[in-house]
Amino acid sequence: AFEWDGEPVAVTLARDVTEVERTRRETEAMLDHAAFGIAFVRERHFGRVNPQFERLLGHPVGTLAGRPASSVFPDTATFERFADRADAAHAAGVPIDLEPE
């Protein structure tokens, strides 16, 4: 609890998020309408996946987010080879532009 001169007070914080929200909406629009597939992967699971990525891989739109990235590969060994190449590119600080075997 916060006090001012011994009396309880409420603390209110405010900030203008208009620019942040505008940028978020623009980013979402670009991802959703991109002609190429984009997927954000964290800890080898799909996070944000745009519709074109799912279409290119033959999955219904809205079905890959949250799934293991390995689920779009034919087997574990193929995924591991791909993941090793992606991890190496990331560690080297170079763009990752890889295609599955």
C-alpha positions in Angstrom: 0.0 0.0 0.0 1.1 3.5 -0.7 0.8 6.4 1.7 1.2 10.2 1.5 1.4 12.0 4.8 0.1 8.9 6.6 -3.0 8.6 4.4 -3.5 5.7 1.9 -3.3 6.8 -1.7 -3.8 5.1 -5.1 -1.0 5.3 -7.6 -2.1 5.7 -11.2 0.3 5.4 -14.1 -0.6 6.3 -17.7 1.3 6.2 -21.0 0.4 6.9 -24.6 0.4 3.5 -26.4 -1.1 4.8 -29.6 2.3 4.5 -31.5 3.0 1.1 -30.0 -0.5 -0.2 -30.9 -0.2 1.3 -34.5 3.1 -0.4 -35.0 1.8 -3.8 -33.7 -1.2 -3.6 -36.0 1.1 -2.7 -39.0 3.4 -5.7 -38.2 0.4 -8.0 -37.9 -0.9 -6.9 -41.2 2.4 -7.4 -42.9 2.8 -10.9 -41.5 -0.8 -11.9 -42.3 -0.5 -10.7 -45.9 3.1 -11.6 -46.8 3.5 -13.5 -50.0 6.1 -15.8 -48.3 5.9 -17.9 -45.2 7.1 -16.6 -41.8 7.3 -18.5 -38.6 8.8 -17.4 -35.2 10.2 -20.3 -33.3 11.2 -20.3 -29.7 12.5 -23.4 -27.9 11.8 -25.4 -31.0 8.1 -24.7 -30.9 6.2 -22.5 -33.3 5.1 -19.2 -31.8 3.7 -16.7 -34.3 3.1 -18.3 -37.8 1.7 -16.4 -40.7 -1.1 -17.9 -42.9 1.2 -18.3 -45.9 3.7 -20.4 -44.0 0.9 -22.8 -43.0 -0.4 -22.9 -46.6 3.0 -23.6 -48.1 3.4 -26.5 -45.8 -0.1 -27.8 -46.4 -1.5 -27.1 -43.0 -4.8 -25.4 -42.3 -4.4 -21.8 -41.3 -4.2 -21.4 -37.5 -3.0 -24.9 -36.7 0.8 -24.6 -36.3 1.2 -22.1 -33.4 2.2 -23.9 -30.3 3.2 -27.1 -32.0 6.7 -28.4 -32.1 8.7 -27.2 -35.1 9.7 -30.9 -35.7 6.0 -31.6 -36.6 6.5 -30.3 -40.1 9.4 -32.6 -40.9 9.1 -36.2 -42.1 11.2 -37.6 -39.2 13.3 -36.6 -36.2 16.7 -37.0 -37.9 15.7 -34.6 -40.8 14.5 -32.0 -38.2 17.6 -32.3 -36.2 19.8 -31.7 -39.2 17.8 -28.7 -40.1 17.8 -27.4 -36.5 21.6 -27.8 -36.3 22.0 -25.7 -39.4 19.6 -23.0 -38.1 21.3 -23.0 -34.7 24.7 -22.6 -36.3 23.5 -19.7 -38.5 21.9 -18.0 -35.4 25.1 -18.4 -33.3 27.1 -16.9 -36.1 24.8 -13.9 -36.3 23.9 -14.5 -39.9 20.5 -14.5 -41.5 18.7 -17.9 -41.4 17.4 -18.7 -44.9 17.2 -22.4 -44.9 15.0 -24.9 -46.6 14.3 -28.4 -45.4 16.1 -31.2 -47.2 
